[in-house]
Amino acid sequence: MQRKPRIVVTGPESTGKTTLAKQLAVHFGGICVPEHARKYVENLQRPYNYKDIVAIAKEQIRRREDSLKEPDKWFIFDTDLIILKIWFKEVFAKYPEWIEKNIKKNVIDYYLLCATDIPWIDDPVRESSGAKRDYLFSRYRREMEDHDFSYFIVTGTELTRFNNALAAIKSFFYEVES
């Protein structure tokens, strides 16, 4: 591998993505790229709309491209364009074509898909609890499989979740480099 890995921690709402992304960045001495959507939506003084999700997606792409300027660092992304594509489809029944083009020109080496095996924690920004989380989990998984992306489903709570993710990363990159 010419550069250090780019890993995305993805999954439905309230599945520990942010915590796991931060833990992994610390472990690898890398950079955690926070979820832009949360901060963006929290700062709106109105309900979000299609143009807001476009702005979020463009920022996500910029952050991903910026990571390529630092090939000597690990980057752990808290979500990515797959979540945004499905968010567009679920809420607006359409998405900009450039989203799919940017997903296909993927620079992500590995995905960690967080399972819904931890309790839902409500907050003002979250929308998809209960069975909807399981449904979205299957959508994200199908999207990664349709693109033939390498991924691992992360399960467990707290330290177990982190250790499972860490073992998957080490196993994947050991196999890739062998």
Sequence and secondary structure as in RCSB ss.txt:
>XXXX:A:sequence
MQRKPRIVVTGPESTGKTTLAKQLAVHFGGICVPEHARKYVENLQRPYNYKDIVAIAKEQIRRREDSLKEPDKWF
IFDTDLIILKIWFKEVFAKYPEWIEKNIKKNVIDYYLLCATDIPWIDDPVRESSGAKRDYLFSRYRREMEDHDFS
YFIVTGTELTRFNNALAAIKSFFYEVES
>XXXX:A:secstr
  S  EEEEE STTSSHHHHHHHHHHHHT EEE  HHHHHHHT SS   HHHHHHHHHHHHHHHHHHTT TTS E
EEES HHHHHHHHHHHHS   HHHHHHHHT    EEEEE S S     TT    THHHHHHHHHHHHHHHHTT  
EEEE SSHHHHHHHHHHHHHHHHHHHH 
